[in-house]
Amino acid sequence: MTTLRRTRGRRLLAFLLSLALAAAAALPGFSMNVSAAETTITSFGLAQQGLTAYRDGWVYVYGSKGAPYGDTRSSDCAGLLYSYFTDNGVPPCAGGASSQVRLNTVWHGTLDELPRIHGLSVTVPDAYDTEYPYSHVGIYVGNNMATDNSAPGVNMRYRSVYQGGWTEWHLFDCGLQYPSNGWYEFDSGMVHYTDYQYDVNTTVDGYTIGEDGFARNADGSLVQNDGSLTNSGFVSASTVAAYLESQGIGYSVGAGYGGGNQDDPDDPPTNHNGVVTGSGVNVRSQATTQSFVVTTLSRGTQVHVTGQVNGQPVLSGGLSSSLWYQITLPSNGVTGYISSLFVEITGALDTPDAPAITWEDGYVLMTAASEEEEIFYTEDGSQPTAESTPYTGPIYLAGGTTFKVISLLDGQTSQVVTATVLENGSVFTDFTTTDWFYSSVEEAVDLGLFEGSDGKMRPLDTISRAEFAKVLANLEGVDLTAYEGATLYSDVSESAWYASAVNWATAEGLMNGVGNGTFSPNAPITREQICVTLARYMGLTYQGGAQAFADDNLISSWAKDAVYACRENGIVNGMNGNNFAPKDPASRAQTCTMVLNAYYV
């Protein structure tokens, strides 16, 4: 990715302009109540769109821009941002990842100078494409977290902005309005902005604001607006850009910023099932980067994917894959191989269906989609090929094992299925026996503390407040039928799968609402909040004997005794560098470990 000279001229003029705007905002009559109805689209709204899509489980569909999908919705990465504007009846922004940067944004920067502004867009570079240099786009939602609709089968993600290959942030325009100064409602809480950025680790108007930017009461609950919290309204993207420039933050042109964009196709013809997503993509004679180049394709070229094989790993934009597609060009019949990193699948594949892996009475069963298909597998973590062990019948399982399996038909291989079969017969496809959390997950599942769905444990996903309430109920072994019925919270339906667990956790004083009669069941729970809840559950009192964490100053005052009581009892041990990361959303894998440690105290 090319490095461009940052334009920082006219800073004094821009700074004076920002001061003048701030002064105007402070004039009598300019202040507005924070809960006044929005009459325009805002950066908060864009950030909330990303969080809502994650919590509602939007499905990745290439080219979709928020279309209905069963009981949820669908989009691709750029379509997630696009949907916010169309949902609000605003003329839509440009569609593709690169064109959104080129046409929709007015200021940019690298992650080492990420401003604290909700609703920025973040991008992954396309190392193989200097003309259209962005391969992926997401939404920055604050607290160093981003959401994105990533890929088929992966769908929505919520994770650190420093994971996943993000390298740049962008200030969106398209009429988007940004907070200036004062208190603003966001995601069921209150945040405070000073000079266009939200405050962290401070106290404002008597309220403590943590690392995540949210104001909290003394008991740790989120502050709610009582009508007295005001702000100075919203400003345009150009105003924020002028202020950032005056502070030497960011630059005026995105890195590698190029011309037009072709990455938003509509209604692809039926004679292909894939489209090339980069420029100058080589079609190879074999699934390796050393093999002969058959031809070179440009972005938007339509291809017919006829098979998929495991070949040489390819790295691009922070992503790595050993999956290659065997393709035919509909225009001239040329055949060859392309790394899957540079092809979007837009239709059905002509490859064999992946085999199914099940467990029955101590044996692992592998089933192909048809009798004509052969099955090959490995147990050592290597990629299976036609030379691997053939499946000839049920395999006796003497402990947890990870299988990698393919089907073979007429020389074409299916996608690799990775399945970890636990000793109790549970089958999961999203972790292996070599993962650090394997033993904790296996035991937590065996004890009935955690459950998966559709063969997925989702160990690296954040755990929601509702899910944690259910885990606690499982740990206690409580009969939840006694807690069925109406709830105390307006956002917890009595028919919800977690309603009785929430009722129990509330009745026992283990978990409380977040204000305004709500529980926020789908919101992630942080590591320090889990410690508070576990300390209540176990009746722990801090005895003063635990070593302080390196980031002790980030632990909320209301959570500190509980965190160290948990450390004192071996429930938490910290992370790299003796850090605890108290405000980070806990992953399901981390929660497995903490709850198991509590189980054995």
HUNOR-V810705 format. One record per helix or strand of 2 or more residues. SS is the DSSP state (h for helix, s for strand). FROM is the first residue (numbers start at 0). TO is the last residue. If there is no record, write none. Layout:
SS,FROM,TO
SS,FROM,TO
This chain:
h,10,24
s,31,32
h,42,54
s,58,59
s,64,68
s,71,74
h,76,86
h,96,103
s,104,109
h,110,112
s,120,124
s,133,141
s,144,148
s,155,159
s,165,171
s,176,178
s,181,185
s,188,193
s,196,197
s,201,203
s,206,208
s,213,215
s,229,230
s,233,235
h,236,245
s,273,275
s,280,283
s,292,296
s,301,315
s,318,327
s,334,338
h,339,341
s,342,344
s,355,359
s,362,366
s,373,377
s,388,389
s,394,395
s,400,408
s,411,412
s,416,420
s,426,427
h,437,445
h,464,475
h,479,482
h,498,506
h,526,537
h,551,553
h,556,567
h,575,577
h,587,598
